[in-house]
């Protein structure tokens, strides 16, 4: 598992935030198309059948698949960096960090100006605590992939 110092995580934040926004936008676009298609299915069911522009439906399905694939690829790119996406809608990211021989998670949520919180792997988001001096003292040389 890749671990990050606070400085490393902070320096990656603009890139990872941009990727997260791309994934979220793709997912939202896919959700909208899926909602339109579900509405069409309901209207067909409620009316007992109706004429449908099959070409349009096929095009929507193809676009839906493209958006889903783009979101999936973008999330895989974030994962390959070593950052964990916890919630795409709220923009919640965790950066694994070694602290006193324990792996903890530097925690960032979309809209926050910087990484200011951390939590244990067990505590999750509800257990967030403010970053303290233990994280700021660490040098970039303390990070190592495992």
TITORGU-916731 format. One record per residue: residue number from 1; residue in one letter; x, y, z of N, C-alpha, C in turn. Coordinates in steps of 0.001 Angstrom, whole numbers, plus 524288, in hexadecimal, padded with zeros to 5 digits. Example, Ala and Ser with C-alpha at 12.3 -4.5 7.8 and 13.67 -1.06 7.14 Angstrom:
+-----+--------+--------+---------+-------+---------+----------+-------+--------+---------+-------+
: num : residu : n.east : n.north :  n.up : ca.east : ca.north : ca.up : c.east : c.north :  c.up :
+-----+--------+--------+---------+-------+---------+----------+-------+--------+---------+-------+
:   1 :      A :  83386 :   7E9C6 : 81E78 :   8300C :    7EE6C : 81E78 :  83390 :   7F31C : 81E78 :
:   2 :      S :  83232 :   7F736 : 81BA8 :   83566 :    7FBDC : 81BE4 :  83264 :   8001E : 81EBE :
+-----+--------+--------+---------+-------+---------+----------+-------+--------+---------+-------+
end
This chain:
+-----+--------+--------+---------+-------+---------+----------+-------+--------+---------+-------+
: num : residu : n.east : n.north :  n.up : ca.east : ca.north : ca.up : c.east : c.north :  c.up :
+-----+--------+--------+---------+-------+---------+----------+-------+--------+---------+-------+
:   1 :      X :  80352 :   7FB68 : 80000 :   80000 :    80000 : 80000 :  8037F :   804D5 : 80000 :
:   2 :      X :  80255 :   80863 : 7FC88 :   80518 :    80D5B : 7FC50 :  80366 :   8109B : 800F5 :
:   3 :      X :  80725 :   81320 : 80379 :   805DD :    816C9 : 807A2 :  807E8 :   81C2B : 80622 :
:   4 :      X :  8057F :   8201B : 8085A :   806C5 :    82580 : 80722 :  80801 :   82881 : 80C15 :
:   5 :      X :  80B93 :   82C3B : 80BA2 :   80C1D :    83013 : 80FCF :  807DE :   83425 : 80EDD :
:   6 :      X :  806FB :   83786 : 8129D :   8032A :    83BB3 : 811FB :  804AA :   83F25 : 80D55 :
:   7 :      X :  809B8 :   84077 : 80CD5 :   80B7B :    843BE : 80875 :  80A7F :   8411D : 80332 :
:   8 :      X :  80B94 :   83C1B : 802E1 :   80AA9 :    83949 : 7FDFA :  804DE :   83937 : 7FC97 :
:   9 :      X :  8019F :   83801 : 80070 :   7FBF6 :    837D7 : 7FF85 :  7F9FE :   83D3A : 7FDE0 :
:  10 :      X :  7FBDB :   84131 : 80093 :   7FA3F :    8468C : 7FF5A :  7FBC9 :   84807 : 7F9C4 :
:  11 :      X :  80074 :   8466D : 7F81F :   8023B :    847CC : 7F2DC :  7FF2C :   844D7 : 7EEA2 :
:  12 :      X :  7FD31 :   8403C : 7EFEC :   7FA0D :    83D33 : 7EC31 :  7F45B :   83EF1 : 7EBFE :
:  13 :      X :  7F2B6 :   841E1 : 7EFD9 :   7ED2F :    84341 : 7F056 :  7EAEA :   845DF : 7EB76 :
:  14 :      X :  7ED7A :   849AF : 7E900 :   7EB1E :    84C07 : 7E449 :  7EA28 :   8480B : 7DFE4 :
:  15 :      X :  7EDE8 :   8449C : 7DF03 :   7ED4F :    8409D : 7DAFA :  7E8DC :   83CE2 : 7DC53 :
:  16 :      X :  7E8E4 :   83ADF : 7E10A :   7E4F6 :    83702 : 7E29D :  7DF87 :   8397D : 7E2DC :
:  17 :      X :  7DF40 :   83E69 : 7E484 :   7DA3D :    84122 : 7E4A4 :  7D80F :   841BD : 7DF1B :
:  18 :      X :  7DB6F :   84306 : 7DB68 :   7D9CE :    84388 : 7D5F6 :  7D7C8 :   83E53 : 7D3D6 :
:  19 :      X :  7DA91 :   83A26 : 7D4FC :   7D8D9 :    834F2 : 7D349 :  7D3A2 :   83383 : 7D5D2 :
:  20 :      X :  7D31C :   834B1 : 7DAD4 :   7CE42 :    8337D : 7DD9C :  7C9A9 :   83676 : 7DB43 :
:  21 :      X :  7CA85 :   83B68 : 7D9DC :   7C65A :    83E7E : 7D768 :  7C4CA :   83C22 : 7D229 :
:  22 :      X :  7C8A8 :   83A44 : 7CF29 :   7C77C :    837D0 : 7CA20 :  7C43C :   832E4 : 7CAF3 :
:  23 :      X :  7C5C0 :   82FB3 : 7CEBD :   7C2D5 :    82AE3 : 7CFD1 :  7BD4A :   82C25 : 7D19C :
:  24 :      X :  7BCC2 :   83009 : 7D509 :   7B796 :    83178 : 7D707 :  7B41E :   8339F : 7D2AF :
:  25 :      X :  7B651 :   836CC : 7CF36 :   7B343 :    838F5 : 7CADD :  7B183 :   834A0 : 7C734 :
:  26 :      X :  7B4F3 :   830E7 : 7C633 :   7B38F :    82C80 : 7C2CF :  7AF43 :   82939 : 7C54B :
:  27 :      X :  7AFBE :   82844 : 7CA56 :   7ABC1 :    82532 : 7CD11 :  7A690 :   8280D : 7CD1D :
:  28 :      X :  7A6A6 :   82D2F : 7CDFD :   7A1D0 :    83030 : 7CE04 :  79F36 :   83016 : 7C8AC :
:  29 :      X :  7A24E :   830AA : 7C48B :   7A020 :    83076 : 7BF3E :  79DC4 :   82B13 : 7BE2F :
:  30 :      X :  7A070 :   826FB : 7BFE9 :   79E68 :    821A8 : 7BF3C :  7995C :   820F6 : 7C252 :
:  31 :      X :  79930 :   822FC : 7C70D :   79476 :    82295 : 7CA43 :  78FD2 :   8254D : 7C7AD :
:  32 :      X :  790CD :   829D1 : 7C535 :   78C96 :    82CA8 : 7C29A :  78A6E :   8298C : 7BDFC :
:  33 :      X :  78DEC :   82742 : 7BAEC :   78C26 :    82415 : 7B678 :  78931 :   81F4D : 7B871 :
:  34 :      X :  78B3E :   81CD6 : 7BC7D :   788A3 :    81843 : 7BEB2 :  78331 :   819A7 : 7C0AC :
:  35 :      X :  782AA :   81E38 : 7C304 :   77D92 :    82001 : 7C4E1 :  779CC :   820D9 : 7C050 :
:  36 :      X :  77BC5 :   8232A : 7BC0F :   77882 :    823EE : 7B764 :  776B0 :   81EB0 : 7B537 :
:  37 :      X :  77A3F :   81AF8 : 7B4E2 :   778D4 :    815D1 : 7B2CE :  774FF :   81304 : 7B66A :
:  38 :      X :  775BB :   8138A : 7BB7F :   77214 :    81121 : 7BF32 :  76CAA :   81394 : 7BEAE :
:  39 :      X :  76C89 :   818BA : 7BDE3 :   7678E :    81B65 : 7BD1A :  764C9 :   8197B : 7B836 :
:  40 :      X :  767D5 :   81895 : 7B41F :   7659E :    8167E : 7AF45 :  76346 :   81112 : 7B03B :
:  41 :      X :  7660F :   80DC7 : 7B301 :   7641B :    80881 : 7B42B :  75F02 :   808DE : 7B749 :
:  42 :      X :  75EC4 :   80C73 : 7BB21 :   759F2 :    80D19 : 7BE35 :  75569 :   80EE7 : 7BABB :
:  43 :      X :  75680 :   812AC : 7B748 :   7525D :    8149C : 7B3D1 :  7506B :   81041 : 7B034 :
:  44 :      X :  753FF :   80D12 : 7AE2F :   75275 :    808AE : 7AAD8 :  74F09 :   804E3 : 7ADE9 :
:  45 :      X :  750B1 :   803A3 : 7B2B7 :   74DD1 :    7FFF7 : 7B5FC :  74863 :   80220 : 7B75A :
:  46 :      X :  74827 :   80710 : 7B8D8 :   74330 :    8096C : 7BA82 :  73F57 :   809F1 : 7B5F5 :
:  47 :      X :  74159 :   80ACE : 7B148 :   73DCF :    80B86 : 7ACD7 :  73CA3 :   8065F : 7AA12 :
:  48 :      X :  73F2D :   80235 : 7ABCD :   73E35 :    7FD26 : 7A955 :  74113 :   7FC97 : 7A430 :
:  49 :      X :  744DD :   7FFF8 : 7A34F :   747F4 :    7FFC6 : 79E86 :  74799 :   804F3 : 79BA9 :
:  50 :      X :  74B7A :   8060C : 7988F :   74B7B :    80ADC : 79584 :  74FCD :   80AA7 : 79177 :
:  51 :      X :  74F8C :   80E27 : 78DB7 :   75395 :    80E7C : 789B6 :  7586C :   8110C : 78C27 :
:  52 :      X :  75CE8 :   80EAB : 78B33 :   761C8 :    810A1 : 78D64 :  765C1 :   81132 : 788FD :
:  53 :      X :  768B4 :   8156B : 78928 :   76CF0 :    81636 : 7856C :  7718E :   812D9 : 78740 :
:  54 :      X :  771E0 :   80E29 : 7851C :   775E0 :    80A5E : 786BF :  77B5B :   80C96 : 785FD :
:  55 :      X :  77C3E :   80F57 : 781AA :   78167 :    8119D : 780A8 :  782FF :   81561 : 784F4 :
:  56 :      X :  77F53 :   8187F : 786C4 :   78062 :    81C34 : 78AF9 :  781A4 :   8195E : 79016 :
:  57 :      X :  77EAE :   81550 : 79134 :   77F92 :    81249 : 795FF :  784F3 :   80FA9 : 795C8 :
:  58 :      X :  7864A :   80D76 : 79155 :   78B72 :    80AF5 : 790BC :  78FC4 :   80EFC : 79170 :
:  59 :      X :  78F0B :   81399 : 78F36 :   792F8 :    817BF : 78FCC :  79382 :   81958 : 7958B :
:  60 :      X :  78F1E :   819CB : 79852 :   78F4F :    81B1D : 79DE1 :  79220 :   816E3 : 7A0FE :
:  61 :      X :  79102 :   811FA : 79FCB :   7939F :    80DA4 : 7A28F :  7997E :   80DC6 : 7A198 :
:  62 :      X :  79B0C :   80EDA : 79CB9 :   7A09A :    80F29 : 79B77 :  7A335 :   813AE : 79E5C :
:  63 :      X :  7A093 :   8181E : 79E89 :   7A2AA :    81CA3 : 7A15D :  7A315 :   81B70 : 7A730 :
:  64 :      X :  79F19 :   818D6 : 7A942 :   79F2B :    81735 : 7AEBA :  7A3F4 :   813D2 : 7AFD4 :
:  65 :      X :  7A4DC :   81002 : 7AC8B :   7A963 :    80C83 : 7AD44 :  7AE86 :   80F81 : 7ACF1 :
:  66 :      X :  7AED9 :   81358 : 7A96E :   7B39D :    8167A : 7A8FB :  7B4A3 :   8199A : 7ADF4 :
:  67 :      X :  7B087 :   81BF9 : 7B015 :   7B126 :    81EE4 : 7B4FC :  7B2C3 :   81B51 : 7B975 :
:  68 :      X :  7B057 :   816BF : 7B9D3 :   7B1B0 :    81314 : 7BDFE :  7B755 :   81135 : 7BD6E :
:  69 :      X :  7B905 :   8102C : 7B8AA :   7BE5F :    80E73 : 7B7C3 :  7C243 :   812CA : 7B924 :
:  70 :      X :  7C0EF :   81799 : 7B7C4 :   7C460 :    81BFF : 7B90D :  7C4DA :   81C92 : 7BEF5 :
:  71 :      X :  7C088 :   81C20 : 7C1C3 :   7C0A9 :    81C84 : 7C77C :  7C3FC :   8181A : 7C9BF :
:  72 :      X :  7C32E :   81360 : 7C7CF :   7C61A :    80ED2 : 7C9B4 :  7CBFA :   80F7A : 7C8BD :
:  73 :      X :  7CD67 :   81136 : 7C40D :   7D2ED :    811FE : 7C2CD :  7D560 :   81643 : 7C62D :
:  74 :      X :  7D279 :   81A67 : 7C721 :   7D47F :    81EB3 : 7CA4D :  7D545 :   81CF9 : 7CFF5 :
:  75 :      X :  7D18B :   819FB : 7D20D :   7D224 :    817F2 : 7D75F :  7D6C7 :   81434 : 7D7B0 :
:  76 :      X :  7D7A1 :   81123 : 7D39D :   7DC25 :    80D9B : 7D37B :  7E13D :   810B9 : 7D363 :
:  77 :      X :  7E130 :   81528 : 7D0B4 :   7E5DB :    8187A : 7D091 :  7E710 :   81AA3 : 7D601 :
:  78 :      X :  7E316 :   81C59 : 7D8C7 :   7E3D8 :    81E43 : 7DE22 :  7E5F5 :   819DD : 7E18B :
:  79 :      X :  7E3A9 :   81543 : 7E108 :   7E565 :    810B3 : 7E407 :  7EB14 :   80F5A : 7E2D8 :
:  80 :      X :  7ECAB :   80FDB : 7DDE9 :   7F210 :    80E86 : 7DC79 :  7F5FE :   8124A : 7DEEA :
:  81 :      X :  7F443 :   81703 : 7E035 :   7F7A2 :    81AC3 : 7E2E0 :  7F85E :   8191E : 7E890 :
:  82 :      X :  7F49E :   8162C : 7EAA2 :   7F4DB :    81467 : 7F012 :  7F0EA :   81716 : 7F390 :
:  83 :      X :  7ED97 :   81A5C : 7F146 :   7E9A4 :    81D3D : 7F433 :  7E48E :   81A26 : 7F419 :
:  84 :      X :  7E1D4 :   81A26 : 7F883 :   7DCF7 :    81736 : 7F8FC :  7D843 :   81ADA : 7F86B :
:  85 :      X :  7D4CC :   819A1 : 7F4BC :   7CFEF :    81C94 : 7F428 :  7CBEF :   819F9 : 7F7B2 :
:  86 :      X :  7CA10 :   81CDA : 7FB89 :   7C641 :    81AB5 : 7FF34 :  7C0AD :   81BF0 : 7FDA3 :
:  87 :      X :  7BFD6 :   82081 : 7FB25 :   7BA93 :    821F4 : 7F96C :  7BB1C :   825C0 : 7F4E7 :
:  88 :      X :  7B96A :   82412 : 7F056 :   7B9FF :    8274E : 7EBA8 :  7B650 :   82C02 : 7EBC8 :
:  89 :      X :  7B18B :   82B59 : 7EDD6 :   7ADC5 :    82FA3 : 7EDD9 :  7AF6F :   83416 : 7F16E :
:  90 :      X :  7B13F :   832DA : 7F614 :   7B2EA :    836F8 : 7F9BB :  7B8A0 :   83870 : 7F8EF :
:  91 :      X :  7BB5D :   83580 : 7F5B9 :   7C0D9 :    836B5 : 7F4B6 :  7C443 :   83593 : 7F962 :
:  92 :      X :  7C3F4 :   830E7 : 7FB66 :   7C6DD :    82F6B : 80012 :  7CB75 :   82BF1 : 7FE94 :
:  93 :      X :  7D02D :   82DC1 : 7FFFF :   7D4FF :    82AF4 : 7FEBB :  7D825 :   829DB : 803A1 :
:  94 :      X :  7DADF :   8256A : 8039B :   7DE81 :    8240E : 807CD :  7E3D9 :   822E9 : 80577 :
:  95 :      X :  7E7E8 :   824E2 : 80808 :   7ED53 :    82401 : 80686 :  7EFE2 :   820D7 : 80AE2 :
:  96 :      X :  7F144 :   81BEC : 809F2 :   7F3DF :    818E6 : 80E08 :  7F8F2 :   81B8B : 80FC0 :
:  97 :      X :  7F9ED :   81B6B : 814CB :   7FE72 :    81E08 : 8170E :  8007C :   81AB3 : 81B8F :
:  98 :      X :  805A8 :   81A50 : 81BF3 :   80801 :    8176E : 82047 :  808EB :   81B3F : 824C2 :
:  99 :      X :  806B2 :   81A0E : 82949 :   8074C :    81D53 : 82DE9 :  80891 :   819CF : 83289 :
: 100 :      X :  80D3E :   81A6F : 8349E :   80EE1 :    81746 : 8391F :  80E05 :   81179 : 83822 :
: 101 :      X :  80FDF :   80F9B : 833AB :   80F8A :    80A15 : 83224 :  809FA :   8081A : 83141 :
: 102 :      X :  8064F :   80B9B : 830EE :   800E3 :    80A28 : 82FD2 :  7FF40 :   80CDC : 82AB7 :
: 103 :      X :  7FC00 :   80A44 : 827B7 :   7F9D8 :    80CB6 : 8230B :  7F4CF :   80F79 : 82499 :
: 104 :      X :  7F4AA :   81492 : 82394 :   7EFF9 :    817BA : 82473 :  7EE98 :   81A31 : 81F36 :
: 105 :      X :  7EA50 :   81D03 : 81F0F :   7E87F :    81F49 : 81A29 :  7E801 :   82533 : 81AA0 :
: 106 :      X :  7EAEC :   827FC : 81753 :   7EA3B :    82D96 : 816D6 :  7E52C :   82E4F : 813CB :
: 107 :      X :  7E1AB :   83178 : 815BE :   7DC5B :    831AD : 813B8 :  7DB29 :   8370F : 81177 :
: 108 :      X :  7D915 :   83713 : 80CB7 :   7D792 :    83BF8 : 80A22 :  7D22E :   83B5C : 807BE :
: 109 :      X :  7CF19 :   83F7E : 80835 :   7C9DA :    83F94 : 805F0 :  7C98C :   8443B : 80238 :
: 110 :      X :  7C721 :   84366 : 7FDC3 :   7C685 :    84785 : 7F9DC :  7C479 :   84C7D : 7FC69 :
: 111 :      X :  7C6E7 :   850DF : 7FB01 :   7C56E :    855E1 : 7FD3F :  7C91F :   857AC : 80184 :
: 112 :      X :  7CBFA :   85409 : 803D0 :   7CFCA :    85583 : 807C8 :  7D4AA :   8579C : 80502 :
: 113 :      X :  7D6FC :   85BCF : 8070D :   7DB6A :    85E37 : 80458 :  7E06A :   85AF6 : 8046F :
: 114 :      X :  7E0E0 :   85793 : 80845 :   7E591 :    85457 : 808BC :  7E44C :   84F89 : 80C09 :
: 115 :      X :  7E82A :   84C25 : 80C81 :   7E778 :    84778 : 80FC1 :  7E87B :   84914 : 81569 :
: 116 :      X :  7E460 :   8495B : 8186C :   7E4C6 :    84B39 : 81DD3 :  7E318 :   84730 : 821DA :
: 117 :      X :  7E1A9 :   84272 : 82008 :   7DFA7 :    83E7C : 8239B :  7E1FF :   83927 : 82272 :
: 118 :      X :  7E1C0 :   835C9 : 8264B :   7E372 :    83060 : 825B8 :  7DFE3 :   82D02 : 82914 :
: 119 :      X :  7E012 :   827DF : 82828 :   7DD39 :    8242F : 82B77 :  7DFC4 :   81ED7 : 82AFC :
: 120 :      X :  7DEAB :   81B82 : 82EBB :   7E0A2 :    81629 : 82E71 :  7DD7D :   8133E : 82A4D :
: 121 :      X :  7DF7E :   80ED1 : 828B2 :   7DCB7 :    80BBC : 824CC :  7D78D :   809B8 : 82701 :
: 122 :      X :  7D745 :   808DB : 82C06 :   7D283 :    806DC : 82E76 :  7CE7A :   80B21 : 82F71 :
: 123 :      X :  7D039 :   80FD3 : 830B3 :   7CCA3 :    81400 : 83247 :  7C999 :   8164A : 82DB9 :
: 124 :      X :  7CBF3 :   81689 : 8292D :   7C944 :    818C8 : 824AD :  7C858 :   81E99 : 8253E :
: 125 :      X :  7C535 :   820AE : 821AD :   7C446 :    82650 : 8215A :  7C24D :   82896 : 82680 :
: 126 :      X :  7BEF1 :   825C6 : 82938 :   7BCBD :    827C2 : 82E25 :  7C0E6 :   8286D : 8325A :
: 127 :      X :  7C556 :   825BC : 831B3 :   7C991 :    8261E : 8357F :  7CDCA :   829FE : 833F7 :
: 128 :      X :  7CC9C :   82D84 : 8305D :   7D086 :    8314C : 82E97 :  7D284 :   834AC : 83313 :
: 129 :      X :  7D7A1 :   83582 : 832EA :   7DA3B :    838D7 : 836C3 :  7DD93 :   83CCC : 833D7 :
: 130 :      X :  7DE69 :   84167 : 8361F :   7E1B7 :    84545 : 8337D :  7E75D :   84348 : 832FF :
: 131 :      X :  7E9E3 :   844BB : 82EAA :   7EF6A :    84388 : 82DE2 :  7F271 :   84623 : 8324E :
: 132 :      X :  7F62B :   84351 : 83489 :   7F958 :    84597 : 838BC :  7FF20 :   84584 : 8372D :
: 133 :      X :  8026A :   8472B : 83AB4 :   80806 :    847C2 : 839A4 :  80AA9 :   842AD : 837FA :
: 134 :      X :  808B4 :   83E48 : 83998 :   80B20 :    83951 : 83808 :  80B53 :   838CB : 8321A :
: 135 :      X :  8076B :   83AC9 : 82F6D :   80745 :    83A7C : 829BD :  80AB9 :   83EA4 : 8273A :
: 136 :      X :  80AF1 :   8432B : 82996 :   80DEF :    8477A : 82755 :  813C8 :   846B5 : 827EB :
: 137 :      X :  81588 :   843D6 : 82BD5 :   81B23 :    842E6 : 82CAD :  81D62 :   83F10 : 828C6 :
: 138 :      X :  81A0E :   83BF2 : 82698 :   81BFC :    837CF : 82327 :  81E3D :   83A10 : 81E31 :
: 139 :      X :  8227B :   837D3 : 81C6F :   824DC :    839A1 : 8178F :  822F4 :   83632 : 8130F :
: 140 :      X :  823AF :   83810 : 80E62 :   8222B :    83505 : 809C1 :  82518 :   82FE9 : 80964 :
: 141 :      X :  8299E :   82F8C : 80BCA :   82CA1 :    82AB8 : 80B7F :  82A2D :   82655 : 80EAB :
: 142 :      X :  8263C :   8279A : 811D8 :   823C9 :    82399 : 8150C :  81FE2 :   8203B : 81220 :
: 143 :      X :  81E9D :   821B5 : 80D73 :   81ACD :    81EB3 : 80A6D :  81D6B :   81A56 : 8077B :
: 144 :      X :  81AC5 :   815F8 : 80736 :   81CE1 :    8119D : 80435 :  81872 :   80E11 : 80278 :
: 145 :      X :  818B3 :   80C26 : 7FDB4 :   814A9 :    8087F : 7FC11 :  81575 :   8033E : 7FEB5 :
: 146 :      X :  81129 :   800AA : 7FFDB :   8117C :    7FB68 : 80232 :  80F15 :   7F78A : 7FE8E :
+-----+--------+--------+---------+-------+---------+----------+-------+--------+---------+-------+
end
